[in-house]
Amino acid sequence: MGGLATILLADVATFARRLVVTFCYVYILLILLYVISQMLPLPYSPWLARIQRFLYDVCEPYIRLFRRLLPPLGPLDLSPFVASLLLVIVAQLVQNKL
């Protein structure tokens, strides 16, 4: 019975690691879409407005943490890059089992 419990625990740990890594990479993709949607002048459409609002609601609180820490470099905003870089580091650490 102890062997079965160990196997189940290992499966749960593997699943949790994969979940965290997948979340990190999906969040990076959302940040990229958010940055692109902010840079491009998109025509007004109710669907596009909803998508932009969703991306803003999901990405902006996390990016805002880095905007507070990083000094402004004129028109260049490095906070999405740094936020994504931190997510990549977290994903790599979790994938390599810390």
Residue, then its C-alpha position, 0 to 999 in steps of 0.5 A: m500500500g505504501g508503494l501505491a501512495t508514493i506513486l500517486l504522490a509523485d503523479v500529483a507532484t508532476f501534475a502540479r509542476r506541469l500545471v505551474v509551467t503551463f500557467c506561466y507560459v500561457y500568462i506570458l502569451l497573454i502579456l504579449l497579446y496585451v502589449i501588442s493590443q496596446m501598441l496597435p491602433l485597432p478599430y472599434s469592435p465590441w468583441l475587440a473591446r471585450i478582449q482588450r478589457f480582458l487582457y487589461d484586467v488579467c495582465e495589468p495588475y501583474i505588470r504594474l508591480f514591475r512598473r513601480l520598481l523599474p525607473p521609467l526610460g522615456p517612452l520605453d516600458l520594460s515592465p512587460f519584458v521583466a514580468s515575462l522574464l520572471l515567469v520564464i525563470v519560475a517555469q524553469l525552476v519548477q520544471n527542474k524541480l527547484 
